C-alpha cells in the first residue's frame, strides 16, 4: 500500500527504495496493483465495465469519443477484445476466465 501510494502517509516513517533507488516524483502515476478481492460488477460486459471505470476515473473535460478510444486501446493492450461482449460473471453467472478478470481489474 505504501509503495503504491494507497496509504495515508500520516504516521509512516522511513525511506522508500525500489531496487536500491529512491522512486522519482512520477512513480506514483505508473505504479499500481490489483487487490485480491475485486469489486467489479459481474453482470456487466467487459466493455461496459471498462467504460464505467473510464467514466468514474477520467476528467470531465475528456470527450466520450476519447473515452471510447481509450477503452478500445486498453482492451487491445490487455488482449480483452475477444471477450469484450462477454459478461464478467458472478458465482451464479458464468463469465470470463480468472486471468481475463484480473486484467479487467487493472
N, CA, C and O of each residue as an XYZ file, in Angstrom:
424
protein
N       0.815     -1.198      0.000
C       0.000      0.000      0.000
C       0.861      1.265      0.000
O       0.537      2.244     -0.672
N       1.935      1.236      0.742
C       2.806      2.413      0.806
C       3.486      2.638     -0.535
O       3.529      3.768     -1.021
N       4.020      1.579     -1.144
C       4.719      1.719     -2.420
C       3.782      2.143     -3.550
O       4.218      2.782     -4.508
N       2.512      1.795     -3.447
C       1.542      2.169     -4.480
C       0.815      3.473     -4.137
O      -0.120      3.868     -4.834
N       1.246      4.137     -3.066
C       0.657      5.395     -2.629
C      -0.835      5.266     -2.347
O      -1.614      6.170     -2.648
N      -1.224      4.132     -1.765
C      -2.624      3.920     -1.386
C      -2.835      4.086      0.109
O      -3.950      3.907      0.598
N      -1.800      4.421      0.830
C      -1.899      4.571      2.279
C      -1.619      6.013      2.655
O      -0.699      6.634      2.123
N      -2.409      6.541      3.568
C      -2.169      7.878      4.083
C      -0.806      7.882      4.775
O      -0.571      7.072      5.672
N       0.091      8.778      4.375
C       1.440      8.769      4.933
C       1.518      9.213      6.387
O       2.588      9.143      6.991
N       0.414      9.665      6.960
C       0.430     10.088      8.364
C       0.837      8.917      9.258
O       0.242      7.842      9.197
N       1.824      9.130     10.058
C       2.281      8.101     10.988
C       3.267      7.118     10.384
O       3.749      6.226     11.081
N       3.575      7.262      9.109
C       4.523      6.376      8.448
C       5.872      7.080      8.408
O       5.958      8.257      8.058
N       6.916      6.357      8.765
C       8.241      6.963      8.715
C       9.196      6.039      7.976
O       8.906      4.859      7.776
N      10.323      6.578      7.578
C      11.322      5.784      6.881
C      11.470      6.244      5.447
O      10.875      7.236      5.027
N      12.272      5.507      4.707
C      12.540      5.840      3.317
C      12.071      4.706      2.416
O      12.016      3.551      2.838
N      11.732      5.039      1.176
C      11.317      4.038      0.194
C      12.418      3.881     -0.837
O      13.033      4.856     -1.272
N      12.656      2.627     -1.220
C      13.630      2.348     -2.263
C      13.085      1.263     -3.177
O      12.488      0.294     -2.708
N      13.286      1.421     -4.463
C      12.932      0.426     -5.462
C      14.242     -0.016     -6.101
O      14.904      0.778     -6.770
N      14.617     -1.266     -5.904
C      15.901     -1.769     -6.398
C      17.066     -0.883     -5.974
O      18.013     -0.678     -6.733
N      16.985     -0.358     -4.748
C      18.071      0.451     -4.209
C      18.008      1.921     -4.562
O      18.867      2.689     -4.131
N      17.005      2.338     -5.340
C      16.884      3.742     -5.752
C      15.613      4.352     -5.180
O      14.598      3.674     -5.022
N      15.685      5.622     -4.876
C      14.506      6.343     -4.426
C      13.587      6.568     -5.625
O      14.055      7.023     -6.669
N      12.285      6.261     -5.506
C      11.390      6.451     -6.654
C      11.259      7.935     -7.000
O      11.245      8.786     -6.111
N      11.164      8.235     -8.279
C      11.016      9.612     -8.741
C       9.630     10.154     -8.460
O       8.742      9.428     -8.014
N       9.455     11.434     -8.724
C       8.173     12.077     -8.438
C       7.031     11.540     -9.307
O       5.869     11.633     -8.910
N       7.333     10.983    -10.478
C       6.282     10.460    -11.351
C       5.954      8.993    -11.054
O       5.044      8.428    -11.660
N       6.680      8.385    -10.137
C       6.495      6.963     -9.821
C       5.053      6.643     -9.447
O       4.514      5.625     -9.883
N       4.421      7.495     -8.647
C       3.065      7.194     -8.178
C       2.042      7.149     -9.305
O       0.945      6.622     -9.120
N       2.385      7.696    -10.476
C       1.465      7.684    -11.605
C       1.604      6.438    -12.469
O       0.775      6.206    -13.349
N       2.626      5.638    -12.240
C       2.851      4.457    -13.073
C       2.776      3.149    -12.287
O       2.889      2.074    -12.877
N       2.592      3.219    -10.991
C       2.554      2.017    -10.174
C       1.115      1.711     -9.758
O       0.287      2.610     -9.610
N       0.847      0.448     -9.579
C      -0.458      0.025     -9.105
C      -0.468     -1.467     -8.886
O       0.504     -2.151     -9.208
N      -1.536     -1.971     -8.351
C      -1.685     -3.403     -8.179
C      -3.160     -3.758     -8.150
O      -4.015     -2.900     -7.930
N      -3.443     -5.006     -8.371
C      -4.814     -5.493     -8.332
C      -5.042     -6.140     -6.978
O      -4.313     -7.053     -6.591
N      -6.046     -5.671     -6.259
C      -6.349     -6.230     -4.950
C      -6.893     -7.651     -5.101
O      -7.404     -8.015     -6.160
N      -6.783     -8.434     -4.062
C      -7.194     -9.835     -4.114
C      -8.693     -9.976     -4.405
O      -9.095    -10.789     -5.237
N      -9.504     -9.191     -3.722
C     -10.954     -9.248     -3.914
C     -11.384     -8.043     -4.738
O     -11.357     -6.912     -4.253
N     -11.782     -8.284     -5.985
C     -12.171     -7.180     -6.851
C     -13.590     -6.726     -6.536
O     -14.349     -7.430     -5.871
N     -13.930     -5.559     -7.017
C     -15.257     -5.002     -6.744
C     -15.986     -4.655     -8.045
O     -16.804     -3.735     -8.075
N     -15.692     -5.384     -9.106
C     -16.357     -5.113    -10.377
C     -17.694     -5.837    -10.438
O     -17.893     -6.855     -9.775
N     -18.598     -5.306    -11.234
C     -19.926     -5.892    -11.367
C     -19.889     -7.062    -12.345
O     -19.481     -6.902    -13.495
N     -20.305     -8.212    -11.898
C     -20.304     -9.398    -12.734
C     -21.391     -9.424    -13.780
O     -21.359    -10.257    -14.685
N     -22.366     -8.518    -13.672
C     -23.476     -8.515    -14.621
C     -23.219     -7.614    -15.829
O     -24.009     -7.603    -16.772
N     -22.121     -6.861    -15.805
C     -21.755     -6.028    -16.947
C     -20.823     -6.802    -17.871
O     -20.164     -7.750    -17.444
N     -20.769     -6.401    -19.129
C     -19.799     -6.991    -20.045
C     -18.428     -6.371    -19.766
O     -18.316     -5.390    -19.030
N     -17.401     -6.951    -20.358
C     -16.050     -6.429    -20.201
C     -15.997     -4.984    -20.679
O     -15.459     -4.121    -19.987
N     -16.545     -4.719    -21.844
C     -16.521     -3.363    -22.407
C     -17.292     -2.388    -21.520
O     -16.818     -1.283    -21.258
N     -18.467     -2.785    -21.060
C     -19.260     -1.925    -20.181
C     -18.511     -1.622    -18.887
O     -18.569     -0.502    -18.381
N     -17.813     -2.614    -18.356
C     -17.038     -2.430    -17.130
C     -15.929     -1.405    -17.331
O     -15.718     -0.537    -16.484
N     -15.225     -1.507    -18.447
C     -14.134     -0.570    -18.719
C     -14.660      0.835    -19.013
O     -14.034      1.825    -18.634
N     -15.797      0.922    -19.681
C     -16.408      2.232    -19.922
C     -16.833      2.857    -18.597
O     -16.617      4.048    -18.375
N     -17.430      2.068    -17.728
C     -17.822      2.564    -16.405
C     -16.599      3.091    -15.656
O     -16.640      4.178    -15.080
N     -15.518      2.320    -15.667
C     -14.294      2.741    -14.991
C     -13.745      4.034    -15.591
O     -13.307      4.921    -14.858
N     -13.767      4.143    -16.907
C     -13.306      5.365    -17.561
C     -14.162      6.559    -17.145
O     -13.637      7.645    -16.896
N     -15.460      6.364    -17.070
C     -16.356      7.455    -16.676
C     -16.122      7.892    -15.238
O     -16.273      9.071    -14.915
N     -15.759      6.965    -14.382
C     -15.520      7.295    -12.971
C     -14.166      7.971    -12.785
O     -14.051      8.912    -11.999
N     -13.141      7.506    -13.498
C     -11.777      7.959    -13.231
C     -11.277      9.107    -14.107
O     -10.392      9.854    -13.690
N     -11.820      9.257    -15.294
C     -11.296     10.292    -16.191
C     -11.953     11.645    -15.938
O     -13.099     11.730    -15.495
N     -11.212     12.676    -16.225
C     -11.662     14.049    -16.044
C     -12.884     14.347    -16.922
O     -13.059     13.751    -17.984
N     -13.721     15.276    -16.463
C     -14.932     15.651    -17.203
C     -14.632     16.299    -18.544
O     -15.490     16.306    -19.427
N     -13.433     16.845    -18.718
C     -13.115     17.525    -19.972
C     -12.697     16.558    -21.087
O     -12.390     16.996    -22.195
N     -12.682     15.265    -20.808
C     -12.363     14.266    -21.834
C     -13.661     13.835    -22.504
O     -14.602     13.412    -21.834
N     -13.706     13.944    -23.829
C     -14.929     13.666    -24.588
C     -15.281     12.175    -24.563
O     -14.446     11.325    -24.254
N     -16.532     11.888    -24.895
C     -16.982     10.493    -24.965
C     -16.212      9.717    -26.022
O     -15.903      8.541    -25.829
N     -15.900     10.369    -27.141
C     -15.129      9.699    -28.194
C     -13.735      9.319    -27.689
O     -13.254      8.218    -27.955
N     -13.093     10.226    -26.965
C     -11.766      9.944    -26.402
C     -11.849      8.807    -25.383
O     -10.968      7.948    -25.340
N     -12.896      8.798    -24.571
C     -13.079      7.720    -23.587
C     -13.206      6.372    -24.302
O     -12.595      5.383    -23.895
N     -14.004      6.346    -25.367
C     -14.181      5.107    -26.129
C     -12.865      4.655    -26.757
O     -12.567      3.461    -26.792
N     -12.082      5.606    -27.249
C     -10.776      5.276    -27.830
C      -9.838      4.703    -26.769
O      -9.111      3.744    -27.028
N      -9.860      5.291    -25.585
C      -9.004      4.788    -24.505
C      -9.415      3.387    -24.071
O      -8.566      2.530    -23.826
N     -10.728      3.158    -23.977
C     -11.219      1.827    -23.612
C     -10.800      0.817    -24.670
O     -10.358     -0.282    -24.334
N     -10.933      1.177    -25.944
C     -10.525      0.275    -27.032
C      -9.035     -0.035    -26.948
O      -8.623     -1.175    -27.166
N      -8.234      0.966    -26.635
C      -6.779      0.772    -26.515
C      -6.445     -0.135    -25.330
O      -5.583     -1.006    -25.443
N      -7.108      0.059    -24.218
C      -6.882     -0.785    -23.037
C      -7.270     -2.229    -23.352
O      -6.546     -3.159    -22.995
N      -8.413     -2.419    -24.020
C      -8.832     -3.781    -24.383
C      -7.806     -4.427    -25.304
O      -7.514     -5.616    -25.177
N      -7.260     -3.647    -26.227
C      -6.243     -4.180    -27.131
C      -4.956     -4.509    -26.361
O      -4.391     -5.591    -26.524
N      -4.504     -3.577    -25.530
C      -3.259     -3.779    -24.768
C      -3.341     -4.987    -23.833
O      -2.355     -5.699    -23.643
N      -4.520     -5.211    -23.251
C      -4.699     -6.302    -22.292
C      -5.283     -7.558    -22.927
O      -5.636     -8.515    -22.237
N      -5.379     -7.537    -24.262
C      -5.884     -8.682    -25.018
C      -7.265     -9.127    -24.538
O      -7.504    -10.303    -24.263
N      -8.169     -8.141    -24.447
C      -9.528     -8.408    -23.992
C     -10.571     -8.230    -25.093
O     -11.767     -8.336    -24.823
N     -10.140     -7.961    -26.332
C     -11.105     -7.737    -27.422
C     -11.984     -8.958    -27.663
O     -13.168     -8.824    -27.973
N     -11.408    -10.141    -27.522
C     -12.141    -11.383    -27.775
C     -13.341    -11.534    -26.841
O     -14.369    -12.092    -27.226
N     -13.206    -11.036    -25.621
C     -14.282    -11.208    -24.637
C     -15.003     -9.892    -24.338
O     -15.671     -9.787    -23.310
N     -14.886     -8.892    -25.205
C     -15.452     -7.562    -24.963
C     -16.943     -7.591    -24.655
O     -17.418     -6.807    -23.833
N     -17.686     -8.484    -25.303
C     -19.135     -8.538    -25.111
C     -19.574     -9.669    -24.182
O     -20.758     -9.998    -24.111
N     -18.620    -10.258    -23.475
C     -18.912    -11.324    -22.507
C     -19.133    -10.706    -21.133
O     -18.411     -9.795    -20.728
N     -20.136    -11.209    -20.420
C     -20.358    -10.747    -19.047
C     -19.140    -11.122    -18.204
O     -18.524    -12.166    -18.422
N     -18.802    -10.275    -17.253
C     -17.676    -10.549    -16.365
C     -17.954    -11.821    -15.570
O     -17.073    -12.669    -15.428
N     -19.147    -11.954    -15.062
C     -19.549    -13.171    -14.362
C     -19.597    -13.015    -12.854
O     -18.939    -12.158    -12.264
N     -20.402    -13.878    -12.257
C     -20.544    -13.931    -10.795
C     -20.458    -15.394    -10.387
O     -20.202    -16.273    -11.210
N     -20.676    -15.633     -9.116
C     -20.679    -17.029     -8.672
C     -21.867    -17.804     -9.244
O     -21.857    -19.035     -9.258
N     -22.893    -17.081     -9.717
C     -24.078    -17.713    -10.289
C     -24.160    -17.591    -11.808
O     -24.983    -18.256    -12.437
N     -23.315    -16.750    -12.402
C     -23.344    -16.464    -13.838
C     -21.956    -16.676    -14.413
O     -21.002    -15.989    -14.046
N     -21.860    -17.639    -15.322
C     -20.560    -17.919    -15.930
C     -20.100    -16.709    -16.738
O     -20.889    -16.083    -17.447
N     -18.826    -16.395    -16.621
C     -18.298    -15.225    -17.310
C     -16.898    -15.473    -17.836
O     -16.572    -16.577    -18.271
N     -16.082    -14.448    -17.792
C     -14.719    -14.510    -18.317
C     -13.841    -15.394    -17.430
O     -14.223    -15.757    -16.318
N     -12.666    -15.730    -17.943
C     -11.726    -16.554    -17.174
C     -11.128    -15.741    -16.029
O     -11.274    -14.519    -15.983
N     -10.464    -16.418    -15.119
C      -9.815    -15.740    -13.991
C      -8.752    -14.764    -14.438
O      -8.640    -13.673    -13.879
N      -7.963    -15.137    -15.445
C      -6.931    -14.250    -15.969
C      -7.516    -13.023    -16.625
O      -7.007    -11.916    -16.454
N      -8.591    -13.217    -17.382
C      -9.263    -12.079    -18.019
C      -9.844    -11.154    -16.949
O      -9.767     -9.931    -17.067
N     -10.416    -11.740    -15.921
C     -10.994    -10.951    -14.823
C      -9.923    -10.084    -14.157
O     -10.166     -8.911    -13.872
N      -8.753    -10.648    -13.910
C      -7.659     -9.870    -13.301
C      -7.217     -8.744    -14.229
O      -6.937     -7.636    -13.771
N      -7.155     -9.019    -15.515
C      -6.751     -7.966    -16.474
C      -7.798     -6.857    -16.526
O      -7.442     -5.690    -16.692
N      -9.069     -7.193    -16.389
C     -10.129     -6.190    -16.357
C      -9.931     -5.276    -15.149
O     -10.131     -4.066    -15.248
N      -9.548     -5.840    -14.031
C      -9.365     -5.071    -12.800
C      -8.194     -4.110    -12.863
O      -8.149     -3.133    -12.114
N      -7.249     -4.377    -13.747
C      -6.095     -3.477    -13.886
C      -6.584     -2.116    -14.307
O      -5.782     -1.199    -14.484
